[in-house]
């Protein structure tokens, strides 16, 4: 059983809360293929991880903690990016005009943005001395091919072999893997979840991308859901902070929604 959880809204869609509850409900392992956080806005999370010389975010930490087997955040999240706000109006290495990437953790290694001044706290906390530094898009693309893609493929193989897997996508990206069609897809947004048949959702992704030769690497959730009707949907009531922090409490509160997801997965 493989369930994909995607977000209908880019910010605060509720994907991780929904995913941890689903992991607890199904005794699955929760995966986050890619993740990132901000050195400025998520500084407490940065300090928590780097206190042990590590780099991960709270989403991966929550998914690992909720999983049925002992796993570390890095086990379920092989690629993590640390951002910070970009000063001024110039775009950074990756073409963003509001933030710039500092370092990527890929597996147990790192890739450093060679065009920015890395904060001392980052340099002191992480083993960056021998990490490759990229200073152009071409260099970054080469590094992606050498490091990022193998890490993602390895996780994809692990998810494909798992008995029960819940995979949380990132931002408003429709699917983190093209090689796996999930049994069901839960598109979460504040107040509701829309549930899709995995095969139909995969076909919608293929159409949204323009086909295998179109060159688009990531489909957006809205582009896919405009093309595919959900099998069903269910309301999601708001939860207190204490309830959101406890996967079993989430599983109880969203029991009706998980019933809908599992019915679609096994129909």
C-alpha positions in Angstrom: 0.0 0.0 0.0 1.4 3.4 -1.0 -0.5 6.6 -0.3 0.6 10.0 -1.6 -0.3 13.1 0.4 -0.1 16.3 -1.6 -1.1 19.9 -0.7 -3.8 21.9 -2.3 -2.3 25.1 -1.0 1.4 25.8 -1.0 1.7 27.1 2.5 0.2 25.5 5.6 -1.9 23.0 3.7 -1.9 20.6 6.6 0.0 17.8 4.7 2.3 16.8 7.6 -0.5 16.6 10.2 -2.6 14.6 7.9 0.4 12.3 6.9 1.4 11.6 10.5 -2.1 10.6 11.4 -2.4 8.4 8.4 1.0 6.8 9.3 -0.3 6.0 12.8 -3.6 4.7 11.4 -2.0 2.3 9.0 1.2 1.4 10.9 3.2 2.6 7.9 6.5 4.4 7.3 6.2 8.1 6.5 8.5 9.5 3.8 9.3 13.1 2.7 11.5 12.8 -0.4 12.4 16.4 -0.4 12.1 19.1 2.2 13.5 22.4 3.2 13.4 25.1 5.9 14.6 28.6 6.4 17.6 29.6 8.5 15.8 32.8 9.5 12.1 31.9 9.8 12.7 28.3 11.0 15.7 29.1 13.2 14.5 27.1 16.2 14.2 24.0 14.0 17.6 24.7 12.5 19.1 24.9 16.0 17.4 21.7 17.1 18.9 19.7 14.3 22.3 21.3 14.2 22.8 20.9 17.9 23.7 17.3 17.0 25.6 18.3 13.8 22.6 17.3 11.6 20.3 19.0 9.2 16.6 18.1 8.8 13.2 19.8 9.3 10.3 19.3 11.6 8.2 17.6 8.9 10.7 14.7 8.5 11.2 14.6 12.2 7.4 14.1 12.8 7.1 11.5 10.0 10.0 9.5 11.4 8.6 9.7 14.9 5.2 8.5 13.8 6.5 5.6 11.7 6.0 2.0 12.6 9.7 1.1 12.6 12.7 3.0 14.1 13.9 5.5 11.5 15.7 8.8 11.6 14.6 11.9 9.8 17.5 11.6 7.3 16.3 8.0 6.5 12.9 9.2 5.3 14.1 12.5 3.9 17.3 12.1 1.8 17.3 15.7 0.4 16.9 18.7 2.6 17.6 22.3 1.6 18.4 25.2 4.0 17.3 28.6 2.7 17.5 32.1 4.0 15.8 35.3 2.9 17.6 36.9 -0.1 18.6 40.6 0.5 17.6 43.2 -2.1 15.8 42.4 -5.4 18.5 40.4 -7.2 17.7 36.7 -7.8 20.0 34.1 -6.3 21.7 31.1 -7.8 18.4 29.2 -8.3 16.6 32.2 -9.7 14.5 33.1 -6.7 14.1 36.8 -5.8 13.0 36.3 -2.3 15.3 33.7 -0.9 18.6 31.9 -1.6 19.7 28.4 -0.8 22.7 28.0 1.6 23.3 24.2 1.7 21.7 21.0 0.6 22.0 17.9 2.7 22.0 14.9 0.3 22.1 11.6 2.2 24.8 12.1 4.7 26.8 14.7 2.6 26.4 18.3 1.8 26.4 20.7 -1.2 27.2 24.4 -0.6 26.1 27.5 -2.5 29.5 29.0 -3.4 27.9 32.4 -4.4 26.8 33.4 -0.9 28.4 34.0 2.5 27.4 31.0 4.6 26.5 32.0 8.2 29.0 31.1 10.8 26.4 29.1 12.8 26.0 26.9 9.7 29.7 26.5 9.1 30.3 25.7 12.8 27.5 23.1 13.0 27.9 21.2 9.8 30.8 19.3 8.2 31.1 21.5 5.1 34.9 21.7 4.7 35.1 19.0 2.0 31.6 19.6 0.6 31.4 20.6 -3.1 30.6 24.2 -3.8 28.5 25.2 -6.8 28.7 28.7 -8.3 26.6 28.3 -11.4 23.4 26.6 -12.6 25.6 24.3 -14.8 27.6 23.2 -11.8 24.5 22.7 -9.7 22.9 20.6 -12.4 26.0 18.4 -12.6 25.9 18.0 -8.8 22.2 17.2 -9.0 22.9 14.4 -11.5 25.8 13.0 -9.4 24.3 13.3 -5.9 20.6 14.3 -5.7 19.1 12.0 -8.3 20.7 8.8 -7.0 19.5 9.6 -3.5 16.0 10.2 -4.8 16.1 7.0 -6.8 17.2 5.0 -3.8 14.3 6.3 -1.8 11.9 5.6 -4.6 13.1 2.0 -4.7 12.6 1.8 -0.9 9.1 3.1 -1.1 8.2 0.7 -4.0 9.4 -2.2 -1.9 7.6 -1.1 1.3 4.5 -2.9 2.6 2.9 0.3 3.8 4.2 3.7 2.8 2.8 7.2 3.2 4.7 9.7 1.0 4.3 13.4 1.7 5.0 15.7 -1.2 6.5 19.2 -0.9 5.0 22.6 -1.5 2.3 22.3 -4.1 4.2 19.7 -6.2 1.8 17.0 -7.4 4.1 14.1 -7.1 7.7 13.6 -5.9 8.2 10.4 -7.9 7.2 9.6 -11.5 8.2 6.0 -11.3 5.5 5.1 -8.7 1.8 5.3 -9.1 0.3 5.4 -5.6 -2.8 3.4 -4.7 -4.6 6.6 -3.6 -3.8 10.3 -3.4 -5.0 12.6 -0.6 -4.9 16.3 -1.6 -5.1 18.2 1.7 -6.1 21.8 2.2 -7.5 23.6 5.2 -10.9 22.2 5.9 -11.0 19.3 3.5 -9.3 16.4 1.8 -10.0 15.3 -1.7 -9.2 11.7 -2.5 -8.1 10.5 -5.9 -7.6 7.1 -7.5 -3.9 6.7 -7.9 -4.0 5.6 -11.5 -6.3 8.4 -12.6 -4.2 10.9 -10.7 -1.0 9.6 -12.4 -2.7 10.0 -15.8 -3.6 13.6 -14.9 0.0 14.2 -14.0 1.1 13.0 -17.4 -1.3 15.3 -19.1 -0.4 18.2 -17.0 3.3 17.8 -17.8 2.6 17.8 -21.5 3.9 14.3 -21.9 7.2 12.6 -21.3 9.1 14.8 -23.9 7.8 18.2 -22.7 10.7 18.8 -20.3 8.6 19.8 -17.3 9.9 18.1 -14.2 7.3 18.9 -11.6 3.5 19.2 -12.1 1.6 21.4 -9.7 -1.3 20.0 -7.7 -3.8 22.5 -9.1 -3.0 21.7 -12.7 -3.6 18.0 -12.0 -6.8 18.4 -10.0 -8.3 20.6 -12.7 -8.1 17.5 -15.0 -9.2 14.7 -12.6 -12.3 14.3 -10.5 -11.8 13.1 -7.0 -13.3 9.7 -6.0 -14.6 11.4 -2.8 -13.8 14.1 -0.3 -14.1 14.5 3.4 -14.1 17.5 5.8 -11.1 18.1 8.1 -11.9 19.8 11.3 -9.3 22.2 12.9 -7.2 20.6 15.6 -5.5 22.1 18.6 -1.7 22.2 18.8 -1.6 19.4 21.3 -3.8 17.2 19.0 -1.6 18.0 16.0 1.5 16.9 17.9 0.1 13.5 18.7 -0.3 11.2 15.6 -2.8 8.9 17.4 -5.0 11.9 18.2 -4.9 13.0 14.6 -5.8 9.5 13.5 -8.8 9.5 15.8 -9.9 13.0 14.7 -9.5 12.2 11.0 -10.7 8.6 11.1 -13.5 9.3 8.7 -11.1 10.8 6.2 -8.7 8.0 6.4 -11.5 5.5 5.9 -12.2 7.3 2.6 -8.5 7.2 1.6 -8.2 3.5 2.3 -11.4 2.6 0.6 -10.1 4.3 -2.5 -6.7 2.6 -2.2 -8.2 -0.9 -2.0 -11.3 -0.6 -4.2 
